[in-house]
Amino acid sequence: MKRIDLRSDTVTKPTEGMLEAMMKAVVGDDVIDIDPTTRALEDQLAKEFGFDRGLFCPSGTMANQIALMLHTRPGDEIICDALSHIYWYEGGGPAANAGVSLRLLPGERGCLTADLVANAINPENEHAARTALISLENTANKAGGTCYDLDDIKAIRILANKQKLPVHLDGARLFNALIAKGQKPQQYKGLFDTMSICLSKGLGCPVGSVLLVNNAQYNEGRRIRKRLGGGMRQSGFLAAAGLYALNNNIERLQEDHQRAEALANILTECDWVKQVIKPQTNIVIFYPYGEPDNIIKLLNDAGIDIIAMGGGALRLVTHMHISDEDVDNCRRIFSKLAV
Ligand SMILES: Cc1ncc(COP(=O)(O)O)c(C=O)c1O
């Protein structure tokens, strides 16, 4: 049996078709001026989601950090969900890069509502940190790949407009949300001031995220990207993978979601599993009865890799290298696990 790597959808390797597209890429120097393939990728995503420009970045973390720095000044505060990636997994970047504090809110499985946000906007006085940005995450990774309803985003946008606050979207897995909710990119037009989208998660690219911005933010965004070390030269080889993914790997995300649901159902039947959070996309969070590290080891010995999410939770993520046969093998191994 081949090893079944369910640690993350970031473990995927480029397929032959993707590698071929990368080899054929026409490239330039994206720091001196432009790389045509990079520009094509940035423009395609910008057009789809209603932005002026895109900034191709080496990682989702960098794309998010550039957005935070664009929208804030040191001493400001950002409103986000308590499970946000920008808080948990970006190395303290908001404090180190933007010099901001985060106001962490208890959303519903990683998703905020306008009411929650409204109560967290600081008054305009010298005692309070200036609320400078609302940051949402869709899908919400640590919450188990949960998706926003468009109406909730629209309500937050209306509030933000009234309060003259920008809204950023960490859309590392936005295409998973679009597929799960039957939404179209055009429906996101005008809802966010910046948006980061990852190509190296479910879409199967080796590297790359795009930060979508408007013309007024573009030059400063490029400067910040350069300062962080994210100016890339012949980035077209990587951008070509992104273009290939946008054209070939989006509809298939539905398969990942179905397999995640199948795995969740299998886990529900296992006597060593206390609770399974119903997946909405490709991420399954569950709580075992036994010691999480022990379960990870037992599964690892049986050929399945998963990771711990803290607080007793374990996570598995489906992706393009996970097949129906892998799900069947998981069924066999999960059901026999001697915890
Ligand atoms: C929601 C979310 N945002 C941002 C990132 C950061 O992406 P990267 O690992 O490319 O820095 C991740 C990574 O898993 C993520 O899950």
The ligand as a Gaussian input file, in Angstrom:
#p B3LYP/6-31G(d) Opt

LIG

0 1
 C       -5.986000      29.804000       5.788000
 C       -4.535000      29.884000       5.440000
 N       -3.998000      31.077000       5.167000
 C       -2.708000      31.212000       4.834000
 C       -1.882000      30.118000       4.764000
 C       -0.436000      30.328000       4.467000
 O        0.014000      29.737000       3.333000
 P        1.581000      29.406000       3.145000
 O        1.793000      28.114000       3.836000
 O        1.731000      29.353000       1.676000
 O        2.350000      30.514000       3.755000
 C       -2.398000      28.842000       5.038000
 C       -1.537000      27.662000       4.974000
 O       -1.933000      26.548000       5.206000
 C       -3.764000      28.724000       5.398000
 O       -4.306000      27.543000       5.714000

